[in-house]
């Protein structure tokens, strides 16, 4: 049951972040970070990887990613 609640909370935070990403990147980041924290605490490794990827995309699109030469 705990895993189910964790998964449901993760999905809620992900949906919220995806709605916010176009309008408020900082709020989206906070929502992604909340989802990531829940995924880590509930050992949802697949969700953790997906959320980490989304956070990386957000930073990349925001220009906060620098290629090292």
N, C-alpha and C positions, 0 to 999 in steps of 0.2 A: 504494500500500500504506500509506503514512503517513496519508493521509486516512482510510482504512478503520480503522486503529488508533485515530486520533483520534476518529472517530465512535463506535467501540465503547467507548472509555474515557469519553467524554461520557455515553453511555447508562448505563454502570455507575454513574457518580457521580450521575446524575439519579435512577435507581432507588433508590439508597441514600438520597438526600435525601428522596425522596417517602415512603420507609418511616419515616424519622426525624421528619418534619415534625410529626406529632401528638404525639410524645413528648419530643423534644429539639430545639427550634428552633435552638439554637446549633450543634449538630452538623449539622443539615440545612443551615444557612447555609454552614458550612465545606465541605460536600460540593458545594453549588451553586457556591461560589466556585472550587473545584477544577475543576469542569466548565466554568465560564466561562473560566478561564485556558487550558484545553486548547482550547476552541472558538476563542479569540482567536489562539492560536499556530498553529492549523491552518486559520485563515481560514474557519471554518464559521460564516458570518454568520447563517444561519437558526437554528442552534443557539444562537448567542450571543444573539440576540434573545429566543428562547424562555426561556433561562436567566435573562436579565436580568428578564424579566417575572415569572418564578417568585420571584426574589429580592425584587422589588418587592411581590409578593403577601405574602410572608413578613413583610416589614417592616410592611405595611399591617395584616395580621391581628394582629401583635404590638403594634399601637397606636403604632408609631414614625413614623407618617406624620401630618403636620399639614397641614390645608388652610390656605392663606394667604387671608386675607380682604381 
